[in-house]
Amino acid sequence: MEKVEREGPLMPKTSSHSQRIERALDVYRESLERLQNATLEFEAALLEFEETLNEGAQGHPVDQSLRLLSPLEVCQRLGVDTRSVYQLLRSGEIRSVRLGRAIKVRQSDLEGYLAAQRGRSPHEVSLRNGE
């Protein structure tokens, strides 16, 4: 059997569709690049803001509750491993905020968690932390 090529209103021209798709992809790529740049700028601004808060908080004890801690700092203060801290963050037992890709814990939230833990027995606390 011979292959019959048809052209007409039902068979669009392949080259024009390819060109339209290429143009649409170019616009999409450019939009993604702009979004990525905006996200990076936003993240940098948030980190700069965090540093400003932390520097100000260190100079003014009244603002210490605004200080943002990294998960590593939380590990050090609690004396537990990172796995345990991330588990507490995921479960919501310790409240956290996201700054871009970074996870931060307000010092006041950590203090609230510690105050709540003081009311529990050491055995109960270690069971909750998976130890």
C-alpha positions as CSV (number, residue, x, y, z in Angstrom):
1,M,0.0,0.0,0.0
2,E,1.1,3.4,-0.8
3,K,1.3,6.1,1.8
4,V,-0.8,9.1,0.8
5,E,0.2,12.5,2.2
6,R,-2.7,14.8,2.6
7,E,-2.8,18.5,3.0
8,G,-5.8,20.4,3.9
9,P,-7.7,22.0,6.7
10,L,-7.6,18.8,8.9
11,M,-3.8,18.3,8.5
12,P,-1.9,21.2,9.9
13,K,1.5,22.1,8.7
14,T,4.1,20.6,10.9
15,S,6.7,23.3,10.6
16,S,4.4,26.1,11.7
17,H,3.4,24.0,14.8
18,S,7.0,23.4,15.6
19,Q,7.8,27.1,15.4
20,R,4.8,28.0,17.6
21,I,5.9,25.4,20.1
22,E,9.5,26.6,20.0
23,R,8.4,30.2,20.6
24,A,6.1,29.1,23.5
25,L,9.0,27.2,25.0
26,D,11.3,30.2,24.7
27,V,8.8,32.4,26.5
28,Y,8.4,29.7,29.1
29,R,12.2,29.5,29.6
30,E,12.5,33.2,29.9
31,S,9.7,33.3,32.5
32,L,11.3,30.6,34.5
33,E,14.6,32.4,34.5
34,R,13.0,35.6,35.7
35,L,11.1,33.7,38.4
36,Q,14.4,32.0,39.5
37,N,16.2,35.4,39.6
38,A,13.3,36.9,41.6
39,T,13.3,34.0,44.0
40,L,17.1,34.3,44.6
41,E,16.8,38.0,45.2
42,F,13.9,37.4,47.6
43,E,15.9,34.7,49.5
44,A,18.9,37.0,49.7
45,A,16.8,39.8,51.1
46,L,15.2,37.5,53.7
47,L,18.6,36.2,54.8
48,E,19.9,39.8,55.0
49,F,16.8,40.7,57.1
50,E,17.5,37.7,59.3
51,E,21.1,38.8,59.9
52,T,19.9,42.3,60.7
53,L,17.4,40.9,63.2
54,N,20.1,38.7,64.8
55,E,22.6,41.5,65.0
56,G,20.1,43.8,66.5
57,A,18.9,41.1,68.9
58,Q,22.4,40.5,70.1
59,G,22.8,44.2,70.9
60,H,19.4,44.5,72.6
61,P,18.3,41.7,75.0
62,V,14.7,42.9,74.8
63,D,14.5,41.8,71.2
64,Q,16.2,38.4,71.8
65,S,12.9,36.6,71.3
66,L,13.0,37.7,67.6
67,R,16.3,35.9,67.0
68,L,16.1,33.2,64.4
69,L,17.9,30.0,65.0
70,S,19.1,27.4,62.5
71,P,18.2,23.7,63.0
72,L,21.9,23.2,64.0
73,E,21.6,25.8,66.7
74,V,18.4,24.1,68.0
75,C,20.3,20.8,68.1
76,Q,23.1,22.4,70.2
77,R,20.6,24.0,72.6
78,L,18.6,20.8,73.0
79,G,21.5,18.5,73.0
80,V,20.0,16.1,70.4
81,D,20.9,15.1,66.9
82,T,19.6,16.7,63.7
83,R,17.2,13.9,62.9
84,S,15.4,14.5,66.2
85,V,15.2,18.2,65.6
86,Y,13.8,17.8,62.1
87,Q,11.3,15.3,63.4
88,L,10.2,17.9,66.0
89,L,9.9,20.6,63.3
90,R,7.9,18.4,61.0
91,S,5.5,17.4,63.7
92,G,5.0,21.0,64.7
93,E,6.1,20.4,68.3
94,I,8.7,23.2,67.6
95,R,7.3,25.9,65.4
96,S,9.5,26.9,62.5
97,V,9.5,29.4,59.6
98,R,10.9,29.0,56.1
99,L,13.1,31.7,54.6
100,G,13.7,30.7,51.1
101,R,15.2,27.2,51.4
102,A,16.3,27.8,55.0
103,I,14.3,26.6,58.0
104,K,14.5,28.8,61.0
105,V,13.1,28.6,64.6
106,R,12.3,31.7,66.5
107,Q,14.1,31.7,69.8
108,S,10.8,32.4,71.6
109,D,9.3,29.3,70.0
110,L,12.2,27.2,71.2
111,E,11.8,28.6,74.7
112,G,8.1,27.8,74.6
113,Y,8.9,24.2,73.6
114,L,11.5,24.0,76.4
115,A,9.0,25.4,79.0
116,A,6.4,22.8,77.9
117,Q,9.0,20.0,78.2
118,R,9.9,21.0,81.8
119,G,6.4,19.9,82.8
120,R,7.1,16.4,81.6
121,S,9.2,13.7,83.2
122,P,12.7,13.1,81.6
123,H,11.5,9.6,80.5
124,E,8.5,11.0,78.7
125,V,10.6,13.6,76.9
126,S,13.2,11.0,75.8
127,L,10.4,8.7,74.4
128,R,8.9,11.6,72.5
129,N,12.3,12.3,70.9
130,G,12.7,8.7,69.8
131,E,15.5,7.9,72.2
